[in-house]
Amino acid sequence: MTIEITHTRREGTLIEGTSRGDGSAEILRLREYGRTQRQPFRWSRNLDCWYLPHSRDHATYTPSLELLAQRLREKGFEATLSVDNADRRSFAEAEQEREEKAEGRADRFGGYAANAAQSSEAAWKKSHDISERFAGGQPILVGHHSEGRARRDHARMDDAMRKSFSESDRASHWTGRAQAAANYLQFKKDPGRTLRRLDKLRADLRAVEKWQRGQSAKGCSRNPADPELEIERQELAEEIAHWEKVIKDAEAEGFKVWSRADFKRGDFVLYRGTWYEVLRVNPKSVTIPHIHNSPGRSIVRATGNQYDDWTWTAPYDGVSGRKSADEMQQPPQAPAAEPQEIAEQSPAVEEPVPVGEPTAAATPAAGASWLDGMALVLIASKNSPRRRKRALWAMTRREAQAVCGDPRTPGRSYMLTWTCQPGTEGADWEWVADNGSHAPVLAELGITPRREWTAAPQAQDAEAA
């Protein structure tokens, strides 16, 4: 029996001429083949032969196929080897096939998800119907003639509910797979990713051209007479042309390809949802203040930051907008638009923060306890980072301890805390609206909070004691 080992870029590496139980499967399943020399061959029912995964559209590593042929011959098989790396398909053909397969996977996985969801619903309904017998809380009557049936019903309910959970998990799995397949085209043709892909492909093309000229590239040299170099050059040129067309189509639909010609020092760039002042314009990026300065802020300027000496680079493929320094200083317009439309517009210009004189808590009367001094109750939310502390009420320290220590005041995403030295109103903290959700707790504790902070000089704690 003759086993044919063939490889072309168009079809990949295929093994034909084997039969079930002839002993070739043990050799083909070894993880010692392919370009990585760690891949096994797999059986394909569609091709009706063995194939090497991920071998299409690539040159093969011939020594691994020669090793396979030698092992088959040692087992008594007649093995032939044929390698033709020049037989290939164009990149456009390969990409079209990948897109069609992704659409097929999306439809197929969507069907799997629908079937699993239907099976889960049926199993749940079956369990629910059986449970109607025990709706009134009827226990199992030990020794009664109904005991056996009741225990069997409980077991059937348990099996049906477990199957419902299992099928629900399967439905979630296939739904995710279907969504991933449906998003394949959108992911591949995303303009930002495409620009980064083009940068890499162009670098690879420059390296191949250097090798063809007898120069070194990427830390190595290759034989200029190697025919593989010309094939690689053609493949890279086709792929670059394909993705450049994708970018041109995106530009026709309104996508902006940013470059160093669009910026100068002092402009503002929209990067990851925040406006940053441009410190320097580079060939592939702009230098901006460090992104650690951005939490809770819509605009980050060159000075006045927590990390003024730190910088960051924003590549042009990640830029979303540009404004000049004069445009950033203009007050925001007030168009008659819906709230959703307003939210989609550019972030508003920072408003100056009114800074008053530092305020302090009132000093307790002579002989009074330190706990009778004034404190400010603050609300801290992990989902709403703010530059300034948010104050709810002013009350005595004793009352603040009672309110903040009550187990009913914290929420799922916030907590209450208090301080007697909050800093400067407007610069360090600000009043926020009280929605009245804690009014019952305040009433039960007998606390009447204030909404103003006493600006009286504070004595030393030692003297107050």
C-alpha positions in Angstrom: 0.0 0.0 0.0 1.4 3.4 -1.0 0.9 6.4 1.3 1.1 9.8 -0.5 2.4 12.8 1.4 1.7 16.0 -0.5 2.0 19.7 0.4 1.0 22.8 -1.5 0.2 26.2 -0.2 -3.3 25.9 -1.8 -4.3 22.7 -0.1 -1.9 22.3 2.8 -0.3 19.1 3.9 -2.4 16.0 3.2 -1.8 12.2 3.8 -3.7 9.9 1.5 -3.7 6.1 1.0 -4.1 5.0 4.6 -6.8 2.7 6.0 -8.3 2.1 9.4 -6.2 -0.2 11.6 -3.1 -0.4 9.3 -0.8 1.1 12.0 -0.2 4.5 10.3 -2.4 6.4 12.8 0.0 5.9 15.7 2.8 7.5 13.6 0.6 10.4 12.3 -0.7 11.3 15.8 2.8 12.0 17.1 3.3 15.7 18.1 6.5 16.1 16.0 5.4 17.6 12.7 4.7 21.0 11.1 6.7 24.2 11.2 6.8 24.0 15.0 7.6 20.3 15.0 5.0 19.9 17.7 1.9 19.3 15.7 0.1 16.0 15.1 -1.9 15.1 12.0 -5.7 14.9 12.2 -8.3 12.9 10.4 -10.9 14.9 8.3 -14.2 13.3 7.4 -14.8 16.0 4.8 -11.5 15.4 3.1 -11.5 11.7 3.8 -7.8 11.8 4.6 -5.3 13.0 7.2 -4.3 16.7 7.2 -1.9 18.9 9.1 -3.7 21.8 10.9 -2.7 25.3 9.9 -0.6 24.2 7.0 -2.5 26.0 4.3 -1.1 29.2 2.8 2.3 28.5 4.4 5.5 26.9 3.3 6.1 23.5 4.9 9.1 22.4 7.0 10.3 19.7 4.6 12.6 17.9 7.2 9.5 17.0 9.3 7.7 15.5 6.3 10.9 13.5 5.4 11.0 12.2 8.9 7.4 11.1 8.6 8.1 9.3 5.3 11.1 7.5 6.9 9.0 6.3 9.8 6.3 5.0 7.5 8.8 3.1 5.4 10.3 1.6 8.6 6.8 0.3 9.4 6.6 -1.4 6.0 4.6 1.2 4.1 5.6 2.6 0.7 5.6 6.4 1.2 6.0 9.1 -1.5 6.7 12.8 -0.7 5.7 15.7 -3.0 6.2 19.3 -2.0 5.2 22.3 -4.2 5.3 25.6 -2.3 4.7 27.6 -5.4 1.2 26.3 -5.9 -0.8 28.9 -3.9 -4.0 30.8 -3.9 -4.2 34.6 -3.7 -4.8 36.4 -0.4 -8.2 37.7 -1.5 -9.3 34.1 -2.2 -8.1 32.9 1.2 -9.7 35.8 3.1 -13.0 35.3 1.2 -13.0 31.6 2.2 -12.3 32.5 5.9 -15.2 35.0 5.9 -17.6 32.4 4.4 -16.5 29.8 7.0 -17.0 32.4 9.8 -20.6 33.0 8.5 -21.2 29.3 8.4 -19.9 28.8 11.9 -22.1 31.6 13.2 -25.2 30.0 11.7 -24.2 26.5 12.9 -23.3 27.6 16.4 -26.5 29.7 16.6 -28.5 26.5 15.8 -26.7 24.6 18.5 -27.4 27.4 21.0 -31.1 27.4 20.1 -31.4 23.7 20.4 -29.7 23.7 23.8 -31.9 26.5 25.1 -35.0 24.6 23.9 -33.8 21.5 25.6 -33.0 23.4 28.8 -36.5 24.9 28.8 -38.1 21.5 28.3 -36.2 19.9 31.1 -37.1 22.8 33.5 -40.8 22.5 32.5 -40.6 18.7 33.1 -39.1 19.3 36.6 -41.7 22.0 37.3 -44.6 19.7 36.3 -43.4 16.9 38.6 -43.0 19.4 41.4 -46.7 20.3 41.2 -47.4 17.1 43.1 -45.5 18.6 46.1 -46.7 22.2 45.7 -48.5 22.0 49.1 -45.4 20.9 50.9 -46.4 17.2 51.0 -43.5 15.3 52.6 -42.5 11.8 51.8 -44.5 9.4 53.9 -42.1 6.8 55.1 -43.8 3.3 55.1 -46.8 4.5 53.1 -47.6 2.9 49.7 -46.7 6.3 48.0 -43.2 6.4 49.4 -41.6 4.6 46.4 -43.3 6.8 43.8 -42.5 10.0 45.8 -38.8 9.1 45.9 -38.8 8.4 42.2 -40.5 11.7 41.5 -37.8 13.5 43.6 -35.1 11.7 41.6 -36.7 12.6 38.3 -37.1 16.2 39.4 -33.4 16.4 40.3 -32.3 14.8 37.1 -34.5 17.1 35.0 -33.3 20.2 36.8 -29.6 19.2 36.5 -30.2 18.6 32.8 -31.8 22.0 32.5 -28.7 23.6 34.1 -26.4 21.7 31.9 -28.3 22.6 28.7 -28.3 26.2 29.8 -24.6 26.2 30.1 -24.3 24.6 26.6 -26.6 27.3 25.2 -24.4 30.0 26.7 -21.3 28.4 25.3 -22.6 28.1 21.8 -24.1 31.6 21.9 -20.7 33.0 22.7 -19.1 30.9 19.9 -21.8 32.2 17.5 -21.2 35.8 18.5 -17.5 35.4 18.1 -17.9 34.0 14.6 -20.4 36.7 13.7 -17.9 39.4 14.8 -15.1 38.0 12.8 -15.5 40.3 9.8 -15.9 43.4 12.1 -12.8 42.4 14.1 -10.7 41.8 11.0 -11.7 45.0 9.3 -11.5 47.3 12.3 -9.6 50.4 11.0 -7.4 50.7 14.1 -6.3 47.0 14.0 -5.9 47.2 10.2 -3.5 50.1 10.5 -1.4 48.2 13.1 -1.5 45.1 10.9 -0.3 47.2 7.9 2.7 48.5 9.9 3.8 45.0 10.6 3.2 43.7 7.0 5.2 46.6 5.6 8.1 45.9 8.0 8.0 42.3 6.9 8.0 43.3 3.2 11.0 45.6 3.7 12.9 42.7 5.4 12.1 40.3 2.5 13.3 42.9 0.0 16.6 43.4 1.9 17.1 39.6 1.9 16.6 39.6 -1.8 19.3 42.3 -2.2 21.7 40.2 -0.1 21.4 42.4 3.0 20.6 41.3 6.6 17.3 42.1 8.2 15.7 41.2 11.5 19.1 40.0 12.8 19.7 37.4 10.2 20.5 36.8 6.5 19.0 34.6 3.9 20.1 33.3 0.5 19.1 35.8 -2.1 18.6 33.0 -4.6 16.0 31.2 -2.4 12.8 31.0 -4.5 10.8 31.2 -1.3 11.7 34.9 -0.9 9.9 35.8 -4.1 6.8 33.9 -3.0 6.8 35.6 0.3 7.2 39.0 -1.4 4.2 38.4 -3.6 2.1 37.2 -0.7 3.0 40.3 1.4 2.3 42.6 -1.5 -1.1 41.1 -2.1 -2.0 41.2 1.6 -0.9 44.9 2.0 -3.0 45.8 -1.1 -6.0 44.1 0.4 -5.8 45.9 3.7 -5.0 49.2 2.1 -8.3 48.9 0.3 -10.1 48.2 3.6 -8.7 51.5 5.0 -9.7 53.4 1.8 -13.3 52.0 2.2 -13.3 53.1 5.9 -12.1 56.6 4.9 -14.9 56.8 2.4 -17.3 56.1 5.3 -15.8 58.8 7.5 -12.9 57.2 9.2 -10.0 59.6 9.8 -6.4 58.3 9.5 -4.3 60.6 11.8 -0.7 61.5 11.2 2.0 63.8 12.5 0.8 66.4 9.9 -2.5 66.8 11.9 -0.9 67.9 15.2 1.4 70.5 16.7 2.6 71.1 20.2 -0.1 72.6 22.3 -3.0 70.9 20.5 -5.3 68.4 22.3 -5.7 64.8 21.3 -8.7 62.6 22.2 -7.2 59.3 23.3 -9.2 56.6 25.1 -12.0 59.0 25.9 -9.9 61.7 27.5 -8.4 64.9 26.0 -4.7 65.3 26.5 -2.5 68.2 25.7 0.2 67.3 23.1 3.7 67.7 24.4 5.6 66.5 21.4 4.7 65.2 17.9 6.5 62.0 16.8 6.5 60.1 13.5 4.1 57.4 14.8 2.6 58.9 17.9 2.2 62.0 20.0 3.7 62.5 23.5 1.1 63.3 26.1 0.9 63.6 30.0 0.9 60.2 31.6 -2.5 58.4 31.5 -2.3 58.0 35.3 -3.4 61.7 35.5 -6.7 61.0 33.7 -8.9 59.1 36.3 -11.9 61.4 37.1 -10.8 64.0 34.5 -12.0 64.8 31.0 -9.1 67.1 30.1 -5.4 66.6 31.1 -3.2 69.6 30.5 0.6 69.8 30.4 0.9 71.2 33.9 -1.0 70.9 37.2 -1.1 67.1 37.2 -0.2 64.6 39.9 2.5 63.2 37.8 3.8 66.2 35.9 7.2 64.6 35.1 5.7 61.4 33.6 4.7 61.1 30.0 2.9 58.7 27.7 2.7 58.1 23.9 -0.6 57.9 22.0 -0.1 56.1 18.7 -2.0 57.6 15.8 -4.1 54.5 15.2 -5.6 55.0 18.7 -6.5 58.7 18.3 -10.2 59.6 18.1 -10.1 63.4 17.7 -8.2 66.6 17.7 -8.8 70.2 19.0 -6.6 73.2 19.0 -5.8 75.1 22.2 -8.2 77.9 21.3 -11.0 75.4 20.7 -10.5 73.9 24.1 -10.8 77.3 25.7 -14.1 78.1 24.1 -17.2 77.6 26.2 -19.3 74.6 25.3 -22.3 75.3 23.0 -25.8 74.5 24.1 -27.6 73.0 21.1 -31.1 71.8 21.4 -30.4 68.1 21.4 -31.6 65.0 23.2 -29.6 64.0 26.3 -28.3 60.9 24.5 -27.0 63.0 21.6 -25.3 65.4 24.1 -23.6 62.5 25.8 -22.1 61.4 22.5 -20.5 64.8 21.8 -17.0 65.8 22.9 -16.4 66.2 26.7 -17.0 69.6 28.0 -14.2 72.1 28.8 -13.1 72.0 32.4 -14.8 74.7 34.5 -12.7 76.7 37.0 -13.2 75.5 40.5 -14.2 78.2 43.0 -11.7 78.2 45.8 -12.6 79.8 49.1 -10.8 80.2 52.4 -9.9 77.0 54.2 -12.7 75.9 56.6 -12.5 74.1 59.8 -14.9 72.5 62.3 -16.2 74.4 65.2 -14.4 74.1 68.4 -16.3 72.3 71.2 -17.2 74.5 74.2 -14.9 74.5 77.2 -15.2 71.3 79.1 -17.1 69.5 76.3 -16.0 66.2 74.9 -14.0 66.0 71.7 -16.9 63.9 70.2 -19.1 67.0 70.4 -17.0 68.8 67.8 -18.3 69.0 64.2 -17.6 66.5 61.5 -18.4 66.1 57.8 -20.1 62.9 56.5 -18.8 61.9 53.1 -20.1 59.4 50.5 -17.4 57.3 48.8 -18.4 55.3 45.7 -16.1 52.8 43.9 -18.0 53.3 40.6 -17.8 57.1 40.5 -14.2 58.4 40.8 -14.2 62.1 41.6 -11.5 64.7 41.9 -13.2 66.2 45.1 -14.7 64.5 48.1 -18.5 64.5 48.2 -20.2 65.7 51.4 -23.7 64.8 52.5 -24.2 66.3 56.0 -22.5 68.1 58.8 -23.1 66.8 62.3 -21.2 66.1 65.5 -18.4 63.6 65.6 -20.5 61.4 67.9 -23.4 61.5 65.5 -21.1 60.8 62.5 -19.7 57.7 64.2 -23.2 56.4 64.8 -24.4 57.0 61.2 -21.3 55.6 59.5 -21.2 52.6 61.8 -24.8 51.7 61.2 -25.0 48.5 59.1 -27.9 50.0 57.1 -26.0 53.0 55.6 -23.5 51.2 53.3 -24.7 50.1 49.8 -23.4 47.6 47.3 -21.2 50.2 45.6 -20.8 53.0 48.2 -20.1 53.6 51.9 -20.3 56.5 54.3 -17.3 57.9 56.1 -16.6 61.1 58.1 -13.8 63.5 58.7 -13.2 66.6 60.9 -10.6 68.1 58.6 -12.0 67.9 55.0 -9.8 70.7 53.7 -11.0 73.6 51.5 -14.6 73.7 50.2 -14.7 73.7 46.4 -11.1 72.6 46.0 -11.0 69.5 48.2 -14.7 68.7 48.7 -18.2 69.7 47.6 -21.8 69.3 48.6 -23.8 66.7 46.7 -27.6 66.1 46.7 -29.2 64.0 49.4 -31.8 61.7 47.9 -33.3 61.0 51.3 -32.6 57.2 51.3 -31.0 57.4 54.7 -33.8 59.6 56.3 -35.3 56.6 58.3 -31.9 55.8 59.8 -31.3 59.4 60.8 -34.7 59.7 62.3 -34.3 56.5 64.3 -30.9 57.7 65.6 -32.4 61.1 66.4 -30.0 63.0 64.3 -30.8 66.2 62.4 -28.0 66.8 59.9 -26.9 70.2 58.6 -26.1 71.2 55.1 -23.5 73.9 55.9 -20.0 73.7 57.3 -19.0 76.0 60.2 -16.0 78.1 59.3 -14.7 78.6 62.8 -11.1 78.2 63.9 -10.4 74.9 65.4 -8.5 74.5 68.7 -6.0 71.8 69.4 -7.5 68.5 70.5 -5.5 68.6 73.6 -7.0 71.9 74.7 -10.5 70.7 73.9 -10.0 67.7 76.0 
